[in-house]
Amino acid sequence: MALYETVYIARQDLTAEDVDNLSKKFEKIITDGKGKVVSKEYWGLRNLTFKIKKNGRGHYVLLNIDAPYPVVAELNRVISFNEDVIRSITLRNDFGKVVESELFICADAKDYKAAKVNAKKETASKYDAVLDQVQFDN
């Protein structure tokens, strides 16, 4: 099996519970296909560089996946039909290991605010500026 990284942006009007349920739905697709989710990171509700489908903000979520390609293809198919996801990208990780990103604050959306308060404010604000400039092209 190969390692993949999937980042998706969910609509701004979803609650933290809705974002977590969406992630669980995607995780179930992966585990049903005999793959596994190595890690999940919730990056928060962030400003988009430009409006996408009338959304100026979005919930960013990263899934690190260890699964065969057909499972990843099915996940991408389901994501493309989901109206709650406004943008997504999947990349193959050729490094052979998963490294926790420096943007990691928490795994679930419902724990984000409490975890962010405990995180170092200097580090979080430095990376907030970087994430505000990230663009996904489809």
Stockholm file with secondary structure:
# STOCKHOLM 1.0

chainA/1-138         MALYETVYIARQDLTAEDVDNLSKKFEKIITDGKGKVVSKEYWGLRNLTFKIKKNGRGHYVLLNIDAPYPVVAELNRVISFNEDVIRSITLRNDFGKVVESELFICADAKDYKAAKVNAKKETASKYDAVLDQVQFDN
#=GR chainA/1-138 SS CEEEEEEEEEETTCCHHHHHHHHHHHHHHHHHTTCEEEEEEEEEEEEEEEEETTEEEEEEEEEEEEECHHHHHHHHHHHHHCTTEEEEEEEEETTSSCCCCTTCCBSSGGGHHHHHHHSCHHHHHHHHHHHTTCCCCC
#=GC SS_cons         CEEEEEEEEEETTCCHHHHHHHHHHHHHHHHHTTCEEEEEEEEEEEEEEEEETTEEEEEEEEEEEEECHHHHHHHHHHHHHCTTEEEEEEEEETTSSCCCCTTCCBSSGGGHHHHHHHSCHHHHHHHHHHHTTCCCCC
//
